Amino acid sequence: MDDASGLYQQQTADYAFDISYFSADAQTDSSKKDPIDGPDLESLLEELKQQSQAIRDSGKVAPTGVYVDKYSSKGKPRVRVRTTTGKNIPGTHQKSKGLGRFGGAQHRDWEARCDRRHQLQKVERRALIIQQWIEEDKK
């Protein structure tokens, strides 16, 4: 029984967290900060803008609504770029563009472009949320 209680104490110590923030005394103490107020929001926004620029500088970004489609032609795996809307790919007069073989240079390039687009969208969503927080703080 002693070994079991020792194991329980060790496990709970591993997952322990500071609950002082939730206590009534901590709420009245002005020296403690709200977790949301931790880092400076303007500096976080600036950091996200730098990340966004770094993603753009790393290479071309796929347009919104364009994806890489894998298919088979005459038993050979092929890859093409298509649009989700059925309209032309921006910058071309085609609804789809063949990229050749699966794993080829063009395929890898377009996969990287799509990855950059997803990373950029993620950073921009975060920046939008932080911008909204900043505007709420100014009110």
PAROFI-363720 format. One line per 8 residues: number of its first residue (from 1); their letters; for each residue x, z, y negated of N, C-alpha, C. Coordinates in pm, 1 decimal. Atoms other than C-alpha are relative to their C-alpha. Layout:
N
NUM> a> X/Z/Y/X/Z/Y/X/Z/Y | ... .
***
This chain:
139
1> mddasgly> 82.0/0.0/118.5/0.0/0.0/0.0/86.9/0.0/-125.6 | -90.2/-5.4/113.7/287.7/79.3/-235.2/60.3/-137.5/-28.7 | -58.2/132.6/17.5/442.6/-263.7/-174.4/-100.4/-95.3/-63.1 | 103.3/88.6/53.9/113.5/-436.8/-250.8/-22.7/26.5/-148.2 | 22.2/-30.0/141.6/64.8/-253.4/-580.5/120.6/-42.3/-83.2 | -120.3/45.7/70.1/425.2/-329.8/-678.4/-1.7/-150.4/-19.8 | 10.4/145.2/9.8/366.7/-697.6/-605.2/-103.2/-38.6/-105.6 | 104.7/27.7/98.7/46.9/-691.1/-812.4/52.4/22.5/-141.9 .
9> qqqtadya> -54.1/-28.4/132.3/227.8/-531.9/-1107.5/99.6/-107.3/-42.2 | -97.4/104.4/31.3/503.5/-791.3/-1085.1/-72.1/-129.1/-38.9 | 73.8/122.0/30.8/252.0/-1077.8/-1081.2/-68.6/9.7/-135.2 | 67.4/-14.1/129.1/57.6/-940.9/-1375.4/100.8/2.2/-114.0 | -103.3/1.0/104.0/381.4/-887.9/-1567.8/44.3/-143.2/-28.4 | -38.3/139.5/19.2/464.9/-1255.6/-1512.6/-100.0/-73.6/-88.6 | 104.4/68.5/75.3/133.8/-1360.1/-1668.1/-47.2/79.5/-121.6 | 40.3/-84.6/112.4/120.0/-1095.4/-1939.4/11.8/-78.1/-130.3 .
17> fdisyfsa> -5.5/60.4/131.1/49.6/-1203.5/-2293.9/-35.4/106.1/-103.0 | 21.7/-95.6/108.0/23.1/-1030.8/-2627.0/-146.2/-4.2/-42.0 | 141.0/-4.7/38.0/-336.3/-921.9/-2680.9/-18.7/73.6/-132.2 | 10.8/-73.7/125.5/-257.0/-742.2/-3005.7/-73.4/-80.8/-106.4 | 70.1/82.8/97.8/-396.6/-1037.0/-3198.9/-150.4/24.1/4.7 | 142.8/-16.8/-18.4/-740.1/-966.7/-3056.7/-48.6/141.8/-30.8 | 41.4/-137.4/27.9/-740.1/-595.3/-3137.6/-47.2/11.8/-145.2 | 56.6/-18.8/134.0/-924.3/-464.2/-3444.6/108.9/32.4/-101.7 .
25> daqtdssk> -106.9/-37.0/92.2/-605.4/-319.0/-3596.9/79.0/-121.8/-44.4 | -79.2/118.4/31.8/-427.9/-652.6/-3582.4/-72.4/-89.4/-99.5 | 75.9/84.3/91.3/-708.1/-827.7/-3770.7/12.1/48.2/-144.0 | -9.7/-53.3/135.7/-670.8/-596.4/-4069.9/142.9/0.3/-51.0 | -140.1/-2.7/39.8/-289.9/-608.3/-4073.1/35.5/-134.2/-64.6 | -30.0/124.4/70.6/-184.6/-865.9/-4334.6/135.6/-57.6/39.7 | -131.2/51.2/-38.5/166.5/-895.8/-4189.9/-9.1/-95.5/118.5 | 16.8/89.8/-114.2/32.7/-1074.3/-3880.1/-66.4/-127.7/-48.7 .
33> kdpidgpd> 54.1/128.5/40.3/-38.7/-1442.4/-3918.4/-98.3/-50.4/103.3 | 92.8/69.5/-88.3/-321.4/-1641.8/-3771.7/81.7/-104.7/76.8 | -79.7/96.6/-75.7/-180.8/-1859.2/-3487.3/-10.4/-141.6/-55.0 | 15.4/134.2/54.1/-318.8/-2170.5/-3656.3/88.0/-17.8/-123.0 | -81.7/8.2/120.2/-126.5/-2090.2/-3974.6/149.3/2.2/30.4 | -139.6/-11.6/-39.5/200.6/-2070.6/-3777.8/91.7/-97.7/-71.8 | -88.7/94.7/66.6/389.6/-2386.4/-3871.7/-67.5/-58.9/-124.1 | 50.0/63.1/120.8/350.6/-2559.5/-4204.6/-65.3/-133.0/36.9 .
41> leslleel> 75.1/118.9/-40.2/84.1/-2829.2/-4163.4/56.4/-127.3/-62.7 | -57.0/118.3/64.7/245.3/-3064.9/-4414.2/125.7/-47.3/72.2 | -121.4/39.3/-72.3/574.4/-3056.2/-4224.3/-34.7/-60.6/135.9 | 44.3/60.1/-126.1/390.1/-3124.2/-3898.1/-49.7/-142.2/-22.1 | 50.6/133.1/31.5/216.9/-3420.1/-4059.4/115.0/-96.1/-27.1 | -116.9/83.5/28.6/548.9/-3553.5/-4187.0/75.7/-34.0/128.7 | -66.7/23.3/-128.1/702.5/-3513.9/-3840.7/-75.7/-104.4/82.5 | 79.8/99.0/-72.8/414.6/-3712.0/-3687.9/16.1/-139.2/-60.8 .
49> kqqsqair> -23.5/129.5/64.8/466.1/-3988.5/-3944.6/135.4/-56.7/41.4 | -131.9/45.0/-45.1/832.6/-4003.7/-3845.7/-4.7/-47.6/144.9 | 16.0/42.9/-138.8/736.6/-4022.7/-3477.2/-69.1/-135.8/6.2 | 72.3/126.6/4.9/494.1/-4303.1/-3558.4/93.5/-113.9/-39.2 | -94.0/103.0/43.9/763.7/-4497.0/-3741.6/104.7/-27.8/107.4 | -98.1/18.7/-107.4/1011.4/-4440.9/-3456.5/-58.8/-84.6/112.9 | 65.6/80.3/-104.3/759.2/-4585.0/-3208.3/-7.3/-145.5/-44.1 | 8.0/137.9/50.6/707.1/-4890.9/-3429.8/137.6/-66.3/-2.7 .
57> dsgkvapt> -135.5/54.5/5.8/1083.3/-4934.8/-3471.4/57.3/-31.1/137.7 | -56.0/19.6/-134.2/1141.8/-4922.1/-3094.7/-37.6/-134.6/61.0 | 37.4/131.6/-51.7/969.7/-5258.4/-3039.9/-140.0/-37.8/-42.7 | 133.5/47.8/34.3/652.0/-5461.8/-3071.1/-105.8/87.8/64.7 | 112.5/-80.2/-47.9/319.3/-5284.2/-3026.0/-114.1/-95.5/34.3 | 111.4/85.0/-41.9/31.9/-5444.3/-2834.8/-119.6/22.1/-91.7 | 119.9/-15.9/82.8/-279.7/-5513.4/-3041.5/-107.4/79.9/73.4 | 111.1/-73.8/-59.5/-588.7/-5300.9/-2983.7/-90.4/-97.9/74.2 .
65> gvyvdkys> 90.8/83.7/-77.6/-816.6/-5441.9/-2715.4/69.1/-97.4/92.7 | -75.9/88.2/-88.7/-540.0/-5616.9/-2519.8/55.9/83.2/114.2 | -52.3/-71.7/-116.0/-440.6/-5514.1/-2168.5/67.4/-97.3/96.1 | -70.1/79.6/-100.5/-223.3/-5637.2/-1882.0/-84.6/-1.2/126.1 | 84.9/18.9/-117.4/-421.4/-5777.8/-1589.9/85.0/-54.4/114.3 | -73.6/45.3/-118.4/-273.3/-5813.8/-1242.5/-97.2/-73.7/91.1 | 84.7/78.8/-88.5/-416.2/-6084.0/-1015.1/87.4/-75.2/99.4 | -73.5/74.7/-101.2/-317.9/-6306.6/-723.8/-40.8/-146.7/-7.9 .
73> skgkprvr> 24.2/143.4/1.8/-284.7/-6683.8/-735.8/77.1/-63.5/114.5 | -59.7/63.9/-117.9/-222.0/-6871.7/-411.1/85.8/98.7/78.0 | -68.9/-102.6/-77.3/-114.7/-6547.0/-248.2/119.2/63.2/-69.6 | -113.0/-56.1/74.5/145.3/-6467.8/-513.9/-52.6/92.9/-109.7 | 45.0/-90.7/106.6/107.5/-6167.8/-742.9/38.8/-54.9/-137.0 | -21.5/49.6/135.7/72.4/-6275.7/-1104.1/-51.2/102.0/-100.7 | 38.7/-92.0/106.6/21.8/-6100.5/-1434.3/-39.4/-82.8/-122.3 | 39.5/64.2/124.9/-157.7/-6197.8/-1753.3/-46.5/106.2/-99.3 .
81> vrtttgkn> 50.3/-86.0/106.7/-253.9/-6044.8/-2084.5/-139.8/-49.0/-32.1 | 138.7/35.0/30.9/-627.2/-6036.5/-2157.0/-52.3/91.1/-109.9 | 65.3/-83.8/100.3/-856.6/-5901.9/-2424.5/-123.1/65.0/61.1 | 118.2/-69.6/-50.8/-1132.5/-5651.7/-2362.5/-127.9/-58.5/-57.7 | 118.6/52.4/67.1/-1369.4/-5831.1/-2600.4/-32.9/-142.8/39.4 | 22.1/140.4/-33.1/-1333.8/-6184.4/-2464.4/35.1/-92.6/-114.6 | -43.1/81.7/113.5/-1205.3/-6303.1/-2802.1/146.7/-35.4/18.1 | -139.2/42.4/-9.3/-867.6/-6462.2/-2864.5/95.3/117.3/-21.7 .
89> ipgthqks> -106.6/-97.7/20.3/-550.7/-6255.7/-2841.5/49.9/-17.7/-143.4 | -47.6/13.5/138.3/-439.1/-6179.1/-3200.0/133.2/-75.3/-5.8 | -121.2/79.1/16.2/-180.2/-6434.2/-3308.4/5.6/-121.4/90.9 | 4.6/117.0/-88.6/-278.5/-6691.0/-3043.1/-140.1/-59.9/-3.9 | 131.3/63.7/-12.6/-565.0/-6926.6/-2967.9/-46.5/7.3/144.5 | 32.7/-14.0/-141.6/-604.8/-6800.2/-2611.6/-69.0/133.3/25.0 | 65.0/-124.4/-41.2/-827.2/-6542.5/-2444.5/86.6/74.7/100.0 | -95.5/-63.5/-91.1/-559.9/-6477.2/-2183.3/130.1/-78.6/-4.7 .
97> kglgrfgg> -131.8/62.1/4.7/-190.7/-6549.3/-2161.9/73.4/37.9/127.2 | -73.5/-26.2/-123.3/1.3/-6584.2/-1836.9/137.7/57.1/-28.1 | -131.3/-63.0/16.7/307.0/-6364.6/-1802.6/92.8/-29.5/116.5 | -85.3/34.4/-113.4/438.0/-6505.8/-1477.0/-6.6/103.5/109.9 | -7.9/-87.3/-116.6/555.2/-6289.5/-1192.7/-19.5/146.9/-34.5 | 14.9/-144.8/10.6/469.2/-5927.6/-1138.9/139.3/62.0/-5.5 | -130.3/-64.1/15.1/767.0/-5720.8/-1260.0/100.7/-85.2/-73.9 | -89.2/86.9/75.6/914.7/-6010.5/-1455.4/25.9/54.6/-139.8 .
105> aqhrdwea> -39.0/-46.3/133.3/1066.1/-5980.1/-1801.5/-119.4/6.1/-95.4 | 116.0/-0.7/89.4/745.9/-6076.4/-1985.1/-98.1/110.2/38.6 | 90.2/-105.9/-46.2/540.2/-5839.1/-1771.0/48.9/136.2/-48.0 | -55.9/-128.3/43.2/772.7/-5547.6/-1842.7/-10.9/16.5/-151.7 | 9.6/-4.6/145.6/773.7/-5636.5/-2213.7/-141.5/36.4/-44.1 | 137.9/-29.2/38.8/393.5/-5633.9/-2238.5/-44.1/138.3/45.9 | 30.3/-137.5/-43.2/367.3/-5312.8/-2035.4/57.9/99.5/-100.1 | -62.9/-88.1/98.9/610.9/-5152.4/-2280.9/-77.3/-3.5/-132.1 .
113> rcdrrhql> 79.9/11.4/122.2/405.2/-5285.4/-2574.3/-126.9/84.4/10.2 | 122.8/-78.6/-20.2/89.0/-5130.2/-2429.4/31.0/149.5/-0.1 | -40.0/-141.4/1.1/272.0/-4800.7/-2369.3/25.2/48.0/-142.9 | -24.3/-37.0/139.7/389.3/-4800.7/-2731.8/-131.1/15.5/-76.4 | 130.3/-9.9/66.7/31.5/-4864.8/-2846.6/-67.4/132.5/33.8 | 62.1/-126.2/-41.1/-93.9/-4567.2/-2643.5/69.8/119.7/-65.3 | -73.8/-108.2/65.5/183.1/-4342.9/-2779.9/-35.4/7.2/-148.4 | 32.3/6.3/142.1/107.3/-4458.1/-3133.7/-140.9/52.0/-26.9 .
121> qkverral> 136.8/-49.0/16.5/-265.3/-4393.7/-3092.7/-6.3/151.5/15.7 | -3.6/-144.7/-22.5/-191.1/-4044.9/-2960.8/54.6/72.3/-123.8 | -60.5/-60.7/118.9/32.7/-3963.2/-3258.2/-95.6/-10.3/-118.8 | 91.8/17.8/112.3/-220.9/-4105.8/-3504.5/-122.0/91.4/11.0 | 111.5/-94.3/-17.5/-503.1/-3896.6/-3353.8/41.7/140.7/-40.9 | -49.6/-132.5/37.5/-290.6/-3583.0/-3392.4/14.9/11.1/-151.6 | -18.2/-1.1/145.3/-204.4/-3676.3/-3751.3/-134.3/9.5/-71.6 | 133.2/-5.3/60.1/-572.9/-3728.1/-3830.7/-57.5/141.3/6.4 .
129> iiqqwiee> 48.5/-137.4/-15.0/-660.4/-3382.3/-3696.6/70.9/93.1/-98.1 | -76.2/-85.6/91.7/-382.0/-3217.0/-3896.2/-39.4/-28.8/-144.5 | 43.8/35.3/135.0/-488.5/-3409.1/-4208.0/-134.4/65.5/-31.7 | 128.9/-66.2/20.0/-841.9/-3273.5/-4163.1/18.5/149.9/-21.0 | -28.5/-142.9/18.4/-702.2/-2918.9/-4128.9/51.4/26.0/-141.6 | -56.1/-16.3/134.7/-506.3/-2964.6/-4452.2/-111.4/-9.3/-104.1 | 110.7/16.0/94.9/-818.0/-3086.3/-4634.8/-93.8/120.4/2.8 | 84.7/-118.8/-10.7/-1019.5/-2789.6/-4502.8/64.6/120.2/-67.7 .
137> dkk> -70.3/-111.6/63.9/-751.6/-2547.1/-4624.1/-6.6/-9.4/-152.2 | 3.9/18.3/145.2/-768.6/-2695.7/-4975.1/-135.5/35.9/-58.3 | 135.4/-29.4/50.1/-1142.9/-2628.3/-5000.1/-17.7/145.1/-33.6 .
***
